[in-house]
């Protein structure tokens, strides 16, 4: 299938002139990111230089992609936008709701049974509004986008933080909340603060056990989980051009773990080859014709220190494999040092499960290299000592790897092939364990390894590595095993060594698939009737949030003061809660249940100012709301890192939280709070976090004069009658203040549609 050809022709026709105009306006050479951003301004008349990290800019993305968990809320909001059809090409991908348990066939059948109501809703909404629909089992959204929709020089948004995967095909692809997707699908401008630029110069060439995954694992160790916040990470250099297209996508995919707005590579022959192998020869020809416009200007690559805000140099020829974790994706260990780290830190040395695949590492190249190790294991009479799970990224990859005998190599050493879905990567894993509370270790080729992320067990030590290394470790069953230096004892008692992995960048006999899983929408969906049962526990039509009443906030009750890392997984867990992603009231029962209460070091146990007892967070919020009162949440650094899920913003709004006050925000979550009408503030003095006491109330003063760049005054009222007056910063611009006053961004869209 070839999608969006006319759209891409239009983008490429206009791009050279727009880039030249931007180059003239800025009076300097341009990075690739700047070429794409400035050629996608919503209004051509708005061309000017926008200050990185400060200026808010309106963009016109080319397309929108949504996965089934986030699509529910996005489409429920779009239904209230007053539009008859989406304004840009949009797709829904059913990949999040399939639980990995026993194997692909049975798990998919069970998912179709359990999620039938949701799938029918998503398909009918897609039909009505002109949205492409990818069926359950078709594959993980980001792999499917890379294979079918991503194109060099394009710009897209997606309701998943790993939308950035498409940067592997030279696209500015950004993860957003559903309200942002509604903006674009409704034909409105999409707003983004002009990102800073981090350049990563790659030289040399990968060899041996090193892989593209190790590039981003090393970068994560350098930049940490918030080092990329507000920035695009742009990779360039001879080393970048030498990487495969899917290898580039792996690096971009996991850029979400450093907080980056997105990551991107310049267009090159490897991207062109990938386009041709995936049935997009016409797009490759078009891109080849304007290749200089799809790469950073030569002056930029020759003198990168002049054009990037930060610069990192990595020699791929010297890069060794990395293993990152546990509990955070930026705790980077070179393989040569990992065994010592395991022993020094007391990580469980026995490896219980190895898992490969996911949206990060499920390409043909990934699976073929890992399979070469599985084949060796069989030939050398080794058996996998750990449980071994394989998750293909798309039906095309699954079908092709099955045809070529790759999946069989995994099964020969006890591997279990799961559905083409997210599965264990997002907590959709029915793990079979004799003791679910035991401290244990797993290793994955996924992207995130927060506590409880994969299996719900806070004692599971999750480590992240390349598929090749995960496979080798699963064969050994021991975290201290180094396949580059160590040997194993086979079933005959003979000492053997694993040779370096070998694989194919692309299938030698081409890709193939019988049913890719795509359903096109009806040409005219006006007659499609969308029915949501009022008694449903899975779906609930949305009612607009109330507009601001024009008064300062007074007497807000402290709900929780979160301590340390508080990701969107802590604020709105996935796993079994995914079933309620289309029902705001039901899913709100997971609000902040994973956050650690500063005052008792426990999760889901906070002081309830109504009952004056310690109770669960959602119950406490509901009790405060029932009394006609409102609450506020206090958080630590990088609050809301991780997934793009806007439920983490909608749930607090629904349960009466008016203010979220933190030391610092992750980008997507801060935007999601603004979109839903929650006041997102940061401490002007981060030490003021320590002044917040357990039974506090706050007043927020200055809202009647709410302006960009003007701090607000907060009055902390303590139980003993004393008070602390502190300053709070915000990043709202005039348009975002409009969202706040209207009660939500969607309220404004609906008002504009009806005017």
N, C-alpha and C positions, 0 to 999 in steps of 0.2 A: 504494500500500500504506500502511496505517496500523498502526504497531507500538506496542505497550505502552500502549494507551489505558487499560486498567484500572489499570495501575501508576501512570500519571500522575494519574488520578482520585484514587487513594489518596494520592499525595504532596500534591496540592492540597487534599484534604479535611483533612489533618492539619497542613498548613503554617501557616495563620494562628494556630492555638492555640499551636503550638510557638514561633513567632516572638514572640508576646506573652509567653510564659513566659520566653523568653530576654531580652526587653527588660526585664521586671520583675526578673529575676535580676541583670542587669548594671546596672540602674538608670540607663539612658541610651538615647538613640537608637542605631539599628543601621545599619551599612553593608549593602549588598546581600550582600557576601561573608559577613558574620557571620550574616545571616539564613539563608543556605543551609547554612553550616557547622553552626550550632547546631540547625537543624531536621533535620540528618542525623547527630546523635550516635547511636552504636551502641546505647546504653542510655539511655532517657529519664531514668532515675534519676541519671545522671551530670551533669545540668545544673548548671553553675557557670561562673564566669568563668575562662577559661583564658588564662594570660599569653602574649601573642604572642611568638614566637621562643624560647620556653622550654618550655612545657608540651606533652607528648605526649598526643594525644587519639585515641580510638577512634571511627571513623566507619562509617556503613553506606551506601556508594554504591549508586545505583540500577541501575547496569549496568556491564558490562566490554566493551571492544572490543580486538581484537588484529589486528595485520597479520601476513601469512604468514611473514615472516622471524623475528619474535619469538614468534609463536604456537607454532611448533614446540617451542621449549624450554619455554614456559609450559604447553603441553598435555602434554608429556612429564612435567613435574612434577605436573600435576593428576592424571595417571593413577596417580601414587603416593600420592595424598592419601586414598584409600579412600572416595571419593564415587561415587554412581551417576548423579548429575545435577547440573548447575550450579544454585546457589542463587539467582542473579539472572540476568536476561536478558543474554546474552553473544553476541558475534559474532566471526567470523573474516573477514578481508578480504584477498584475494589480489592485492596491488598491488606488492610489492617485488621479485619474482623475474623480472619481465619486462624484458629488456634492450632498450634503445632502440638501433636500428641503422639500418634502412632505411625503416621505416614501420609503421603500426599492424597491418595485416593479417598481414604476413609475420612481424613480431616476435612477435605473439601466438601464431601457429602454432608458432614455434620454442620459445617458452616452454612451451607445452603439451607439446611433445615432450621438452624437457630436464628439466622439473620434474614430470613425471607422477607419479612416486613420492611426492613431497612433497605435491602437491595431493590425491592419493588418501588419503594419511595424514590430512591436515587435514580432509578431508570426512568420512572414516569416524569420526574422533574427535568431530567436530561432531555427526554423526548419533547417536553412542552417548550423548553427554552432554547433548543438548538445546541445541546451540549453532547459531545462524544462520550460514549460509555464503554468502559473496559470491564468486562465481566470478572467475577471472582475466579481466580486461577490464571488470569491473563498475565499477571506479573506485578512486580513492585513498581509503583508509580515512576520512580526516578530512572530505573532501567528502561521502562517502556518509553518514557519521554526521550531518553538518549537515543533509543533505537528508531524512534518515529517522528519526533517533533523538534528536538533541539537543532538549531542551525547557527553557524558562525555569524557573529555580528548582531544577533537578535537579542531581544530583551523579554523576559517572562517573569511572572510571579507564580508562586504555588503555595498552597496552604499546608506546607510542611517545611520544616527548617532545612531538610536535605534537598530541597529544590535546587540548591547550589551545585548539585551533581552535574547539571547541564553545562557548567563552565568547562567541562572536559571537551566540549565541542565549540568552545569559543563564544559562549553565550553569557550575557549578564543575567543570571537567574537567581531570584531572591525569594527566600521564605517569608511568608506573611501570615497574618491572621485572616479569618474569613471575611471580616468587615473590609479589609483592604481588597480582597478578591471581588467583593460586591462592587466596590468603587469602579474597578476596571471592567467588570462584566456589564456594569450599567453605563459604560461609556464616559465615565468621569475621569478626571486626572488622578493619577496616583502619586502621592507625596512621599518623598524620601529626603532625609538630610544628606546633602552631597557628601559621599564617603571620602575619607582619607584614603591614601594609597600606600600599601605595603608591597614593595617589590621583592621577589625571591628569585635570585639569579642561580640557575642550575647549570653546572658545567659537568663534563665527564659523562660517563655512561654506566648504568646499572649492570651488575654482573653477579653470578653466583646466587646466593640466598637473598640478596637484597632485592626489594621490589618497590613499586610506586607507593605502596602503603607505608613503607618505612620513611618516605619523604615527609608525609604529613605527620607521622608519629614523632619525627624529630622536630618538625616545625611546632607542633603542639607543645613539646617540651620547652621550646624557646619562647614562644609567645604566651603560653598558659591559656586557660579557658576564657579569659577576658581580654587577652592581648590584641585580638583582632577586632574588638568591638568598634563599630562605626567605620570600618575600613574594608576596602576590597583588596584581597591578596592577589597580586598579578605575578604569575610565573613567566619567566622568559630565559633566553639563553640557549646555547646548543644542546645542553642537557634536557631542557624542556622539550625541544623539538624531537629529541630521540625517544621520548616516552610514547607508548601506545596511546591511542585515543581513550580507551577504557581505563588505562592507568592514570591518565590525566583526570578522568572523571572521579576515580577513587580519591585522589588528592583533594579535588574540589569538594567532594561530598563531605569529607570529614573536616573541612574548613569550618563547618557549623560548630564544631567543638572548640574552636578558639574564638567564637563570637563574631566571626567575620560576616560582614554584610553579604558577601559572596566571594568566590575565588574564580580565577579565569586563566586560560592559556590562549596564546595566539594561534591563529589558523595555520596549519602546516600540512605537509603531504600525508602524515599519518591520519589526520582528521579527514582529509579528502578520501583516503583509502577506506576508512570506516564508513563514510557516507555511501560509497559505491557498494560496499559489501552488504549494506542494509537497505539496498534498493532505492537509493536516493542519488543516482548518477546525475540527474538534471540539476539537483541542488549543488552537488560537488562542482559541476561545470560552471555554474553561476558564481560560486564562491572563488573558484580558481581565477576567474576573470578579474576579480577585484581584490585579490589576495593582499596587496600592500595596505589596503584600507582595513583589513581584518587582522592586522598586526600593529604593534606599537611602532611609532616612527623610528627610523634608524638612529637618529640622534639620542633618543631615549635609551635605547639598549646600549649605546656606546658610552653614555654618561648618565647612568641611572640615578646616581646620588643627587642629581639636580632636579629630578622629576618625581621621585617617590618620597613620601614622608618618613619612611623607614626602609632599610635595605638589609636583606639577609642573603648570604652566600652559602651555597651547599655544593660540594663536589660529589657527584653521584658515584664516581669511581672509588671514593673512600668511604661511602656510606655503608654502615653495617646494619643488619636487622635490628629492630627495636621491639620491645614489649612494653606496653603502657598500662599502668594501673597499680593497685586496684582502686576502685571507688571513684576515680576521676580519670578522664582521658588524657590529661596533660602530665601525668607522672611517668616520665619517659626513662626507660632503662635500655641502654645498649645491650644486645644479647650477651656479649662477653661479660657483662657485669650483673646479669639478672639472677643467676644462681646464688651469688653472694647476697643480693637483696632479699631473695626468698628466705634464706637462712637467717640473715640479720634481723628481718622484720617479723619473722615467725609466720609467714604466709603458709597456709596448708600446702605441703609439698606435693602430695598426691593430686594428680589432675583427674577430676571426675568426668568432665565433659569437654570435648572440643567441638566447636560449631563454626562452620564456614558458610559463606553466602552473604545474604542481606543486600540492601541497596548499595552498599559500599564496595563489596567485593564479590560479585556474582557473574562476572563476565566469562566469556569463553576462555580467555587467557587465564583468568584466575583459576577456573575449575580444571583446565588442562594441566597447569603447572602443579596444582595440588594432587591431581590424579596420578601424575608421574611418580609421586612419592608413595601413593597407595599401591601402585603397580609394583614398585620396588619392594614394598613390605611383603606383598604376596610372594614375589619371586625369591626373596631372601628368608622366607618362612617366618615372618614376623606377623603378629596379630596386634590390632589396636588394643591397648590396655585401658583406654578411656572410652566412654560412650562417644560416638561420633555422629554428628548431625549435619546434613547438607541441605541448604536452601537455595535453589536456583532463583535467578532474578526475574526471569520472564519465561513465558511459554516458548518463545523462539529459542532462547538459550537452552531451556530444558530439553526441548525436542531435538535440537542439534547435538547436544552433548550425549543424549541417550543414543541417537543414531550412530555417533562416533565411538561408542563404548566407554565414554568417560564416566558416566554415572555407574556403570557396572564395576569399574575399578574401585569405587568407594564402597559399593555393596559387598565386594569380595573381602573387605577387611572389617565388615560389620557395620558399615555406614548406613544410616537411614535417610532416605530422600523425602523431604517435606514438600509441602505445596509451594508454588511460586508466590510467596507472600512474605510479609514482614516477620511474622511468627516470633521466635524467641528474642529477636532484636528489640522488640517493643514490649516484651512481657507477655506476649501471646504464646505462652509455652506451658503446657501441662507437664511439668517435669516429674519424672518418676523417681522418687527418692525414698529410701527407707527411713530417713530422718531429715525432714525439711528444715530443721533448726540448726543442724550441725554446721560448724565452720567448714567450708570447703572451697575448692578452687575450680574455676572454669576458664577457658580461654576461647576467644571468638575472633572472627575477622569483621566484627561489626564496628560501630562508631562510638557508642556510648557504653559506659560501665558504671553508672551511678549505683549506689546501694539499692538493692531490690529491683533494679531496672529489668533484669532478664527473667527472674523466677520468683520475685516477691520476697526472697529470703535476705534479710539484712546481713546474714553471716556468709553469704556467697561472695567470695573474692573474685571479681571479674577482671580479666586481663584482655587486652586488645593487641592483635598482631596480624601479620599477613596470612592469607589462606594457606600458603606453603608451610609457614612456621606452625600454624595451628595444627595442620595435619601431622607434621613431624612430632609435635608434642603429644598429640593424641595417641600416636603409635607408641611413644615411650611411656606415656602415663605418668610422667614426672616433670614438674616445673623446672627442675634444675638441669634438665637435659639440654645440651647445646649440640644441635645436629652438625654444626660446622667443625666440632672438635671431638665429640664423644661417640662412643660405639654402643651398640645394644646387643643383648644376648638373645638369639632366636630360639625357636622351639626345639632345635636340635642341640642347644647349649653352645652354639658357635657364636663368636663375636663378629658382628657385622656393622658396617657403617652405611648410612644413607648418603647417596650421591646428591649433587646439586639438582634442584628441580628443573625440569625442562617443560616447555609448553609451546603453544601456538598463539600468536597475537590475534589471529582470526582463523576460523575453521578452514582447513585446506580444501574442503569440498563445498564451501559456502554455507550460509545459513539456510535453514528450512523450517517450516512450520505448517501444520495442517489447519489449525484454527487458532489464530493469534488472540482471539477473545474480544474483538472490537465490534460494537454495535453503533451504527450511525443513527443520529436522531431523525425524527420525522421532518420532512421538508416544511410542513406547516403543523405546528404543535398546538394550535389554538383550541382544538377540540379535546385535547388531553385533560382529563379530570384527575386532580391530585387529591387523594383522600387520606386524612390522618385521623385515626380513631381516637376520640377523646379519652378513651379508657386505656390507650396504649401506654406501656411502661418504657417504650423505646423511643417514641417520637412525640413531640409536643410543639404545636404552633406557638410562635413567639408573640408576646405583647410588647409594645414599645416601652422602653424605660422612661421614667418621668424626667421632665426637663428640670434644670436648676431653678430654684424658687427665687433667686435674686438676692439671697441673704448669705451672710457668713455662716460657716458651719460652727455650731456650738454644742458642747456636751457629748462629743463622740466618745464612745467607750472603747478602751483598748481590747481588741479581740485576741491578738497574739503578737508577741515580740519574738520573731523567728531568729534563731541563732545559727550562724555559719551558713553553709551551702544550702540554698533553698531554690531548687530548680523547678521547672514546670511539672516535673514528676512528683515533687513534694507538694505542689499546690493543687494539682489535679492529676492523680495517678492514672496510668493506662491499665494494661492487663485486663482483669475482669470488669473494670469500669468502662471499657470501650463500648460495651453494649448500651450505655446510656448517653452516648455522645449526641444524640438527637433529642434528648429530653432534659432541658436545662434544670428543672426542679430536682429530678432524680439524681443527675450526676453531681449536683451541688452537695450531695451527701458525702462526697469525697474531698471537699474543699479543705486544703491545708492539713489534711490528716497525716501527711508525711513530714511536715515541718517540725523542727525541734523547738520546743518552748524554752526560751532563755531562762525562765525562772525555776524550772524543775528538771531540765535536761531530758524531758520526755516528749514523745510525739503524741498528738491527738489527746492531750490532757491539759486544759487551760482553766483559769479561773473564770467562772461564769458570774458576772456582776449582778445577774437577776436572781439566781438561786443561791449565790455565794458558796458554791461548791465547785470542785474540779470536774469538768465534763468535757465531752468531745467538742472539737472545734465547730463542726456544722450545727450541732444542737445548740451550742452557745450563741452562734450568730443568729439562728432562728429565734431564740428566746429574746435576744436584744431587739430584733426586728419586730417581733410580736408586741412588744411594749411601745412601739412607735418611735423607737430610738435607732440611731445609726452607730456604726463602729469604724475603727481604723486598724490598719495592720502596719507593723514595723518590721523591717527586714534589714539584712546585712549587705555585704558586697555582692555585686553581680546578681542581684535578686531576679529570679525568673529566667536563668540561663537554661539552655536546652531547647526543647521542642517549641514549635510555633503555636502550639495549641492555644486558641483564644478562650477555651473554657476556663483557663486559669485566670482570665480577666472577667469573663461573664459570670462565673459563679460568685465571686465576691460582690459584684454589682447586684446580682439577684438576691443575695442574702444580706444586703444592707450595708456593705462596706463602702464608705464614701472616699476614704483616703488611704493610699499605700505610701508610706514614708520609709525610705531606705537609704543606705549609704551609697549605693549605686545600682543602676538597672542594667539588665541585658536589653539589647536594642528592641527585639521583636516584642518582648513582654511589655516594655514601656509604651510602645505604640498601641498594643492591644488594649491596655488600660485606658489610654486616651480615647480610643475609638468607642469604648463602651461607656464613657462618661465618668470613669473613676479618676479621681485627682491623684496623679502620680508625682510625688515630690521626693527630693533628696535633701539630706541634712546639709546645710551650708557649712557647718562644722561637724565633721564625721564623729567627733568625740561626743556630740550631743546624743548619739544613740544610747550612751550609757546613762543618760538622765531619765530615760523612760522607765517608769515603775509599773509594777504589775496591775495595780488598780487605778491607773491613770484615766483621766478624761482629757480631751484636747478641744481647743477652739482654734479654728482657722480664720485668721483675720486678713482682710485686704481683698477678698474675692470680688467686692463691688468695684474694685479698681484693678481687676485681673488683667495684666499686660505682659507682653513678651519681655523677658529679661528683668522683670521686677520681682524680687523675692516676696514671699508671703511670710507673715508672722504667725507662729504657732504658740499657743499658751498651754503648757503641760500642767494640769491640775492634779496634785498628788493627794493621797488619802489623808495625810495629816494636815491638809489645808494650805500647804505651801505651794508655790508655783514656780515654774521655770519658763521664761520667754525665750524662744529660739527662732532662728531664721531658717526658712526652707527654700531651696532653689527649685526651679522647674525649667523645662525646655519647650513649653508651649509657644506656638506662634499664633497669629491672629485666627487662622483657619481652625486650628486645634482648640482654641478657646471657644470658637463657635460650636465645635462638637460638644464641649463641656456644657455650655449654656443650653444647647438643644436637648441634652440628655444622652446623646450618642451621635456618632457620625451618620448612622443609618437614618436617624430621625431627620437630619438635614437633607439626605438624598431623597427621602420620601416627600419631604416638603417641596423640594425643587421639582420633582417629577410631577407633583400635583398642581404646581403653580402655572 
